[in-house]
Amino acid sequence: MLGGTLDVRCTATLRALVYDALAEGHDTVVVDLADVDSVDVTTLKLLAVASRSAQRQGRRVVLRGCNSGVRRLLHLSHLRALLAVEPPHRFETPVRAV
């Protein structure tokens, strides 16, 4: 599970994880960002390149659990069109403890 900050320092590790999953023959590789606080453009570019590579093989890379900051950076960087992003789940509303 990914967590914390995804930036240029962890791109080699993330690249290996995504491409290894694609090499194993998975049709869809889901990158779960639910526990990720922030990402940088380098990370999003890596995922966009992986997605394009997967598409050439008839496969997909899908982002799951993107917080509002990640979604905003996807939009601002114009990478949103290159990456499949699952819609946020409406049932994930925080529950108030009594």
C-alpha distance (Angstrom), angle and dihedral (degrees) to the residues before:
residue distance angle dihedral
M1 . . .
L2 3.77 . .
G3 3.78 120.4 .
G4 3.78 145.8 159.8
T5 3.78 118.7 22.3
L6 3.79 122.2 -11.8
D7 3.76 109.2 -156.8
V8 3.79 141.6 139.1
R9 3.82 90.7 -65.7
C10 3.80 93.0 66.3
T11 3.81 101.7 36.5
A12 3.82 94.3 101.8
T13 3.80 90.9 55.3
L14 3.79 93.5 44.4
R15 3.81 91.3 46.7
A16 3.81 90.2 53.2
L17 3.82 92.3 48.8
V18 3.80 94.5 49.9
Y19 3.80 97.0 42.4
D20 3.82 92.3 44.3
A21 3.81 89.2 53.9
L22 3.80 90.0 49.5
A23 3.82 90.9 47.7
E24 3.81 89.5 53.7
G25 3.79 86.8 64.7
H26 3.77 100.8 -108.9
D27 3.81 110.5 160.5
T28 3.79 91.8 -149.6
V29 3.78 125.6 29.2
V30 3.79 111.4 -163.1
V31 3.80 115.8 -156.3
D32 3.80 105.0 -157.7
L33 3.80 110.4 -151.5
A34 3.81 96.8 170.4
D35 3.82 92.7 115.6
V36 3.80 95.0 39.6
D37 3.79 115.4 110.1
S38 3.79 97.3 -166.9
V39 3.78 143.9 -11.9
D40 3.77 133.0 -158.7
V41 3.78 129.5 -134.9
T42 3.81 91.4 -102.7
T43 3.81 89.9 61.3
L44 3.79 92.4 47.4
K45 3.82 91.0 48.9
L46 3.81 89.5 51.6
L47 3.80 90.1 52.4
A48 3.82 91.6 46.4
V49 3.82 91.2 52.5
A50 3.81 90.4 47.3
S51 3.80 89.3 49.7
R52 3.80 92.1 51.4
S53 3.81 90.5 47.7
A54 3.81 90.5 49.5
Q55 3.81 91.7 49.5
R56 3.81 90.3 55.7
Q57 3.82 87.0 57.8
G58 3.80 93.6 46.7
R59 3.80 92.2 -104.1
R60 3.80 136.2 112.5
V61 3.79 140.8 -133.3
V62 3.81 111.4 -153.6
L63 3.80 128.5 -171.5
R64 3.81 115.9 -140.1
G65 3.79 130.4 -171.8
C66 3.80 97.9 17.2
N67 3.79 111.9 176.4
S68 3.79 121.2 -141.7
G69 3.82 92.8 -93.8
V70 3.80 92.4 55.0
R71 3.81 91.1 46.2
R72 3.80 90.8 49.8
L73 3.82 92.6 50.6
L74 3.81 90.2 48.1
H75 3.80 88.3 54.9
L76 3.82 96.3 43.3
S77 3.81 93.1 47.0
H78 3.83 91.6 48.3
L79 3.81 88.9 -126.6
R80 3.81 94.2 117.3
A81 3.80 90.8 89.1
L82 3.81 90.4 56.2
L83 3.80 98.2 50.1
A84 3.78 131.5 62.9
V85 3.81 109.1 -131.3
E86 3.78 123.6 -171.4
P87 3.79 112.3 -130.6
P88 3.80 115.7 -108.3
H89 3.77 114.3 -93.8
R90 3.77 112.0 -112.4
F91 3.80 92.2 -150.1
E92 3.78 92.3 64.5
T93 3.79 91.8 88.1
P94 3.81 110.3 137.6
V95 3.79 113.9 -102.7
R96 3.78 116.3 -131.2
A97 3.78 112.9 -127.5
V98 3.75 115.9 -132.4
